[in-house]
Amino acid sequence: MADMISRLPDSLISQILLYLPTKEAVRTSVLSDRWKSVWLLIPKLDLDSSEFPDYSAFVGFMEKFLNFSREEKSCLYKLRLSIQKGESDDHSCVTRWIDFVATPKLKHLEVEFGPVKRECLEVMPLSLYICETLLFLKLHRVFLGKFESVSLPCLKTMRLELNVYANETGLDLLISSCPVLEDLIIVRRPDDNVKVLRVRSQTLTSLSIEAGSNDDDVEALAEEFEYDYLRVLIDTHRLKYLNLEEDIREFDILSNLDSLTKINICGQFDLEDSADEADIRKRYMVRNFFTSISGIIDMKLSCEAYEFIMPIKPLSLQFC
């Protein structure tokens, strides 16, 4: 049976290996000379740097894989990297890797870093923002610099977690330039350079805005940077699920939310019990939001939000 499998063409064997975890696929290279480099043709790569002896070994493995791909002119469909690195490690190699794999065939990209200082964050290359076949994107603890154009016509799921942005305008452009985006998760950090979060999408059905308060490095940042309440502007016509686990200063809804059926609000609204004009305006915006969501069938609120909403819309609610 082994000989029969070995007689199969490389392209077919690589498709078989595609169903194995990357670590197991690599192990097939010791079977014989015939199998030595077949795994390098697999269009999927899922790696965790902590499974290597050290960061240098991880970098060397990735460089070998990408050099082979360059020579064979092969392309990745899926890349998932989970990376733990120190301050002295190369701060640009991941940027180069993503720039290389952001080809017209890449469909799934996940890049996740462990805790790292702000100045050591890897910068995402401009090629990532024009990867026209990308369906799924997850970026965790990276830096998204300035860019002038975005072309992600196939992207349906985007998860932006604990990243730093050059400015909030870039984040606005990134979200609004995904014409088929359906699922968006944003996990914030105190130093992310975002004070006003604008979510404009005609296709979005699920939106989650969270504060990354469960991470030790984020809690340390909160002590160094003044954590301000967020202003949120939402313009989505098809939204079905809204999750707010973030403290909100102002909350503007620019579109009809008749499609919204499930909501989870575990943050706080920055509201004072005063006759101040700005506070009255904010109370009106929050009140207007809760009175406009007539189609809700599942609602979970924090105690603070519950105390505010009850005089407006008495309901049977679940606390978080």
Protein Blocks (a to p, Z undefined) as FASTA:
>chain_A
ZZmmmmpcfklmmmmmmmpcfklmmmmmmmpmklmmmmmmpcbdcddfklpmblmlmmmm
mmmmmmmmmmnopacfbdcddddddfkbcfklmmmmmmmmmcckbfbdcdddddddfklp
ccddfklmmcfkbfbdcdehiaddddfbdcdfkbmbdcdehiacfblklmmmmmmmmmkb
fbdcddddfklopabdcdddfkbcbdcddddfkbfklmmmmmmpccdddddddddfkbfb
dcddbdcfbdcdfbdcklpmbdcdfbdcdddddfbfklmmmmmmmmmmmmmmmmbcbdcd
dfklmmmmmmmmgcddddZZ
